[in-house]
Amino acid sequence: MKSVENWLSERKQRVVLGGEFSEWRAILSGVPQRSVLGPLLFIINDIDDHVNSRLLKFNDDTKIYFKVNSPENIERLREDLYKLVSWSKEWQMLFNIQKCKVMLLGYDNPHVK
């Protein structure tokens, strides 16, 4: 029986475009797509242990949310964001900054129009 380490190591990929094949290249990181274990490897982690805010996770998608209604809460959320970035660097699972969004909600929120 193969271990997870064996399953993730020594993988290669190539690109096919217009019937032409590229050379095989080693894959240095990531989880195989369309696999049964792939989503489990993202769900089973300790990212929740490092933040005070609430997290929603599904596969490689993470949402952080927290009610911010004071300067102290702004700082708390900021600290949690720093902790998430530190965690992602430690585990070499960097967040895609281009996909990160901020959503402001609330009736009395001056930023919501």
N, C-alpha and C positions, 0 to 999 in steps of 0.2 A: 504494500500500500504506500502510495506517495505521500510525503508530508507537504504541508502548505508551502514550506520553503522551496522544495523541489518543484512544485507547481508554478511558483513565481520566478524561479531562476532560469537562466540560460534561454530566455525566450527571444525570438527574432521576428521581424516583420519585413514586408516589402510592399511596394506600391505597384498597382497595375493601372495603367492609363492608356487607353486606346489600343489595348492588346499588347502593350509593351510592359515588361517587368523590370523593376529596379533591382539593384543588388539587395541581398538580405542584410539587415542591420540589427545589431543587438538592441534590445529594449532594456533600458536601465531602471525604469520605474513604472508604476501603474499596475492596474489589475486587468486581467483579460476581460474584454467586453462580452456580453451575452453569455455569461457563465453563471452557474447557480451559486457558487461561493463568492463571486465578486461583490454583490450587495452586502453580504454578511460581513465581509472584511471592513466595509465602511461603517456599518451600524455598530459593530462590537468594538468600541474604543472608549477611551477614558476622557474624551474632550469635555464631557459634562462636569468632571471633577474639578476643573480649573476655573469655572466661572460661577458667578452668583446669579446672573440673568438666566432666563429660560431659553432652551434650545429646542429646535425642531430639526430632526435629521432624517434624510432619506437618501440612501446610497451616498453619492458624493456631494449632496446638497445640504447646506446647513443654514438655518435661520436663527438669529438671536433676537429676542424681544424682551422689552422691559418697560414698565410705565415710568416715564420721566416727567416729573412735575416739580423738580427743585434742582438747584445747582449741585447738591450732593448726589442726586440721582444721575445727573449728567456725568459727573466724575465716576460714579460706579459703572455706568455703561462703558465709558471710555476705558477704564481699567480692564473690564471684561474683554473689550476688543483687543487691547494689548496682549492679554493672556491668550486669546485665540490665535493671534499672530505668532506668539512665542511657541505655542503648542504645534502649530502648523510647520514652523521651521524645524523644531525638534524631530517631528515625525516625517519630515520631507514631503508634506502634503500641502503645498502652498495654495492659498486661496487665489482664485482668478479675479483680480481687482476689477477688470472690465465688466465682470458679471455682478459685482457687488452693488447693491442699491440701498437707499434709505427710504423708508415709508413713514410718513408722519400722519398720525391719526388723532382725532379728538375734536369735540365741539369747541372747546376753549383754547385750542392750540393756535397761536398767532401765525404759524407757518402753514397751516392748512387753509386752502382757499376754495 
